[in-house]
Amino acid sequence: MRNLFLSSFFIFAIALPSAAQEVAPKDWPKIAPVKKTFTFSDMSNPIVDLPINAANGAALYRLECRSGDSYEGKDFDYSGDFECRLISAVGQDAYRTLLTYQPIQPRDFESRARFLTSDLDGKCGDYPEFGHTRTLRLRGMRLKLVLAFTSHPGLFPSDPGRPISAAMKFTVEARPDPGALSQIAEDVPYVDPAVLEPAPGARTCLSVVPKHVAGDISAGYLRQMRGASPFPPVTPVTVTKEIPAAKGAPAPKLMRPRSNPPDAVSDIQLVFVPIRTSDGASGYNFECAHRGPEMDATGFRCALFLEGQDKDLLEDDVDPYTRRNRAQFLPGQLDGKCSEYPEWGATRHFLLRGMRLTVEVSDTKFSPANKDPSAIAGSIERGKIRVRVEPEVSATSPISVPPRVLDWQSAAGPGTCSQVLVNPSANARAEK
């Protein structure tokens, strides 16, 4: 249902290049329903290999599950007491597991298909989507994983001081779900209880904490974001900065830090633009940041905040297929022909709250690793970013919503930025 509602908001007009060929995303192949239960007498070496085929019998995906302590392969870093990954049966995916919830996946274990014994203890076992039962929606299917211990805890062979279950039952069920558009697992509207631990090992799971999923746009959510007052007119402003940020640039003022690995550097501020209303009052703050001191393969990201608030008004501008945010600028999107791709290239427009916010990246020079425009690697060695804010009376949405043009890097598209991938539901809506 939420995907049908979301499609009605892909409506702001975009001037496409005259020579651009528009194509619609491919439908994900319909899977054949499958349900299977696996039992293990202990957790020393649990192995699951389950094919998920198309309705016509063709091989589509493989679900592979292992223990992080016993698997010695190098193709995937299994971790936790039990973890599953989903891969395509033919060809190579852009992700090491399609069950990740991260559009830019830095680590293999960032998936809800990873089980720890602490996830299943007491009340935590009943916590929705992080306990015994995990439901993952992607690629036209709904994949349900249920893990239950069937005997009293024993001891882990590789760590005698670590308790685990002596026996386990694991059930996998896959069903068609045409509304599941994402090429990776959708996020869920609950906070991971591990994040709520007051101290390591002190998880209680006594209460279920809801959260907003970026891109999950409903009528009620829009009313909540709109508020009671009309949007005040903004004062035009233009700011240009060099890329990367200058040496000694501060940390972001408002943007939340990304969950970096322990040995990674922190984000640094690339640009900060106060946006005032027509009467001179503080209205909004626009900010971009990247990992410093040199930009990495994740490029840079931007956010827009109401004065005095920490809610990012650009966070819901998410592609329904790749789950990427349009305010994230990746090197592969800014190089060569791909820089000209509308709304996902070097120039992007965000229409909301009576303003047109335009971000333009120019004069870019890339590290040798990113000379292939389709690569999501390398970095931007230098360039310029220009931020322009103008009044736009037609921009009535309280948040930035996705345009009808889709991210060309979707696996449901042609795989090239020479064709413009558009959402057919959005076109139908715009023509009414």
N, C-alpha and C positions, 0 to 999 in steps of 0.2 A: 504493500500500500504506500509506504513512504517513497518508493521509487516513482510511482505514478504521480504523486503530489510534487515531487522534486522536478519532474520533467516539465511541469507547467511554468517553471521559473527560468528555463533556458530561453529567455525571450529578448534580451537586449540586442539591438541590431549591430552587425559587424560588416564593414565593407571588406569583402574578400577580393583578393587579386583577380583580375579579369581572366587570367589564364588558369586559375586554380580549378582543379577538378574535385567536386564534392563527392564523397562516398559515405555510406552508412556503415556503422560497425556490424560485424558478422554476429549472427546468433551463436551462442555457445552450443556445442553439440549436446543433444539430449542424452543423458546417461541412462543405462539400464539399472533399475533399483537393485540394491544388494544389501544384505544384512548377514553378518557372521559374528559368532562369538568364539573367542580364544580363551583357553584356560592355561595357567602356568602354575606348577607346583611350588616354584620359588622364583625369586627375582634375579637369579644369578645371570641368566642370559635369555630374557624374553625376546622372541623374534616374531614379527608380524610382517607378512608380505601379501598384500591384497590388491589384485587388479580391479580397477573401476573402468568398465567398458562402456562404449556407446550403445544406444538402443539397437543399433544394427550389428552389434557384436565386435566392432572395431576397437582396438586398444586405445584408451584415452589417457588414463592416469594410473599411477602406482602409489599405494599407501604403504610406507615402510616405517616400522616402529622398532626401537631398540632401547637398551639401557645405556645411559651415558657411561657407566662404569665398566661395561664389558665390550662395547663396540670399539674396534681398533682400526676401522677404515678411515680414509682421509677425505672422502667425498662430502662428508657432512659431520659437523661437530655436535653429535648427540650429547645432551647433558640432562641432569636431573635423574630421577629414578626410572622414568619411562618417558620417551618422547617419540612423536610421530612426525613424519614429513610427507608431503604430497608432491609428486613430480610428474611431469608429462611422460607418457610411455614412449612417445616419439619426439625427437628433437630436443633442444636444450632451452630451458626456461631462463628468464632474466633473474629469477630468484632461486636460491638454493632450496627453499621450500615455499610452495604456494600457500601454505597455511599461515605465513607471517601476516601480521597486521601493519607492518611498517612499509610504506610505499618506497622508502629508501632504506633497505635492510642492511644495517651495519653488522649484525651478529646473528648466527644461525638460531639461537635459542629464543628469539623474540617472536613467540608464537604461543597461542593458548593450547596447543597440542602437546605441551610439555607438562608432565605431572611430577610433583614432588610429594613425598609422604605428608608433609605439612599441609598440603592443599586438601587432604582427605581426612584429616584428624577432626573429630568432634563436629562442631557446627560448621567448620570450614568445608566439610564435604557437601553440605547443602547450599553453599553460597552459589548463586546462579552464575553459570558460565566460567567459573574458576574452581569448582569443586569436582565431584564425581562425574558430572555431565557437562560436556562442552559441545556447543552447536556452532558449526562454522559454515557460513554462506559464501559461496563463490562460484563463478563460472557455470551458472545455471544449475547448481546443485546445493543441497543442504546435507552436510556431513555431520553426523552425530557420533561422538565418542563417549563411551561410558566405561569408567574404570572403577572396579570395586575389589577390595581385599576380602578374601573369603576365609581367612584363618587368622589366628593371633600373630602379632609381629614376631619376627625372628631376628637374625643378625645378618648384616650384609657381608658377604664373603671377603670383599676387599677392605672392609673397615669394620672389625668386630665390635667396635663401640657404637656403631650406627644401626639403629633398629629399623627394620622394614617388615613388610608382610611376608609370611611364608608362602602364601598362595594368592593368586590374582585371577579375576575374570574381567575380560575386556571385550566389549561389544562395539562393533562398527556398523553403522547404518547410513547408506547414501541414497538420497531420493532426488528426483528432478525438482528444481525450483526456478522457474523462468524469471522470477524477479530478482535473482541474485546475479547482478551484472558485473561485480568486481572481479578482476583477474587475480586478486589475492583475497584472503579472508577479511570480511567486514569486521569493523570494530563493534563492540557491544556496549550497551548503555549502563555499565556498572564499573565502579572503580575496583581495580585489582586489590583484593584484601591484603596482599603483601605490602602494598604501598602504605596501608593504614597501620602497619605494625608500630606500636609505640617504641619498641626496641627489637633488635634481631632475636627471633625465636619467641616473641611474645604475642603472636597473632591469636586473636580471639574469634573474629568473624561474627560477633554478636549482632551486628546490624549490617544490612545491605545498603551500600551507598550508591545512589544513582549518579550518572554523569551524562553530559551532552556529547553525542557523537558528531564530530565535524562532518558537515554535509547532510545531516539528517534534518531536513527543513520541513516543518509542519506549519499549519495555519496558526496554531497556538503559540509556537515558538516565534513566529514573525510578530504576532501581537505583543508578546512579551518583550521582544527586542525593540519594537517601535516606540513603546511608552505612550504617554498621554499628550506630550507637547509636539507641535509641528517642528520640522527640522529648520534651524536658523540658516539663512544664506551664509555662504562662506566667502572669504576674501581670497581672490586669486593669489597664488604664490608659485614660484618656480625656483628649484634648488638643483645645482649640479655638483657632483662630487666625483673624485677619482676612485677607481677600484684598483687594488684593495684599499682598505682603510689606512690612513696615515699611521706611521709608527707612533706608538704611545696612545692610540685611540682608546677611549674608555669602554667598559663593558656596556651592554645594552641597558637603557634606563627602564624600559617597560617590558620588553620581550622576555618570556620565560626561557631559562637556559635549557638547552637540549641535554638529554641524558647521555653525556659523553662517557666513553670508557675511562677508567681511572687514570690512564696515562695520556689522555688526550688534552689538548689545550682548550681553553674556554672560548666562548663567542666574544667577538668584539664588535662595537658599533660601527656601521658603515655610513649611515646617514640618519639624521634626526630632523624632522620638519614639523614645527608647531603650525597648526592650521587655525586661523582666527575666523570668527564670524564677522559679518559685515559691520557690526557695531564695535569691533575691536576686542571683544571678549575672547578668552581661550575656548576653543571648540573641540579640537582633536589633536592628536599627536601621531605622526607617521614615523615609523622606524624600520631600518633594515640592518641586518647583522650577518656576519659570517665567522667561521672559525679562524682564529688568528694564530700567528701574525700573517700567514699566507693562506689564501683561500684554497679549500680542498675540493674534492670531486662533488661535494654537495652544494657547491655554489654559495648563494646567499638567499636569505628569506626576509620577507617584510611583513609588517603588521600595522593595523590602524586601530587607535584607541580613542574613545571619548575622554575628554579631559577629566582626570580624577578617577578613571575606571581602568580595570585591567582585562576587560573582555575584548578579544581581538575581533574586529568587525569583518576581517577578511578570512577568518578560519573556515567558514562554510563554503567558500568558493573552491569546491573539491570536485575533481572529475569522477563520475560514477564508475568508471572502468579501472583506471589506474590508481584511484584514491589519492592522487597527488594534489597538492594545493597550488593554485595558480600564482600565489604570492611567493612561491619557491622558484628561484631561477637557477637551473642546472646548466653547467657548461655545454653539454650536448644540445641544449635548446637554443643556444646563442651563437653557434658557429655555422658559417656557410649558409646554405639554402635554408636550413632549419630556423635561422634567425628571422626569416621573413614569414614564418608560419603564423597565421593570425591568432592572437591572444595567448599563445603558448611559446612565442618566440621572443624577440628582443623588445617588442613593444606590447604592453598590456594595459587595458583600460578597466578600471573598477568603478562601477556606477552605483552610488548609494547615497542616501541622505542629502539629496539635492546637490550633489557634487559629482564631477568626473575626475577621478584620480588616475593619472597616466604615469607609468613608469617605463622609461626608455633606457636601454643599454646600448652603448655604441663604442667604437674605436677599440674593440676587444682584441687582445692577443692571448693565445692559449699556449699552454705547455705542450710539448710534442706528443704526450700521451693522449691528447684529445683532438688530434687532427681529423679523426674519423667523426663526422657529425653525428653518427648514431651512437657513439660511445657515451657512457655515463661514467667517465673517468677523467683523469687529468684535472686541470684547474685553470682558472682565468688568471693570467699573469698580470694583466693590466687592462684598463678600460675606463669608461665613464658611465655614470648613472645620473639620469635627469628625472626629477620628480616634478610633476606639474599638476596643480589643483585649480579647477575652474568650476564655477556654478553650473549646474545642469538640472533644470526644472523637471525634466522627465525622469530623473533618477529618484524614484519614490520608495525603493526598498530600504529597510532599516539596516540591512547587511548586504555585503557583496555576494551575489548568487552566480552560479556557473553560467557561462555563455552557451550558445548552441554549438559552438565549435568544441570538439573533444580533443583531449591530449592525443597526439598522433602516435605516441609510444605504447598505446594500448595493444595488447595481444589480440584484441578483437578487430583491429584495424589492418590496413595494408602494410604497416611496418615501415612506412616511409613518410617523410615530411613533405614530399612533392605532391601529395594528395591531401585535401582537407577533409578530415573526419568530422562528421556532423551527427548530432543526435536527431533521429527521425521524429521522435515524439515532440521535440522542441520545434521542429519545422512545422509540424501539423498544428501545434498550438499557435505559432506566430502567424499562420495563414488565416486563422479564424477571425 
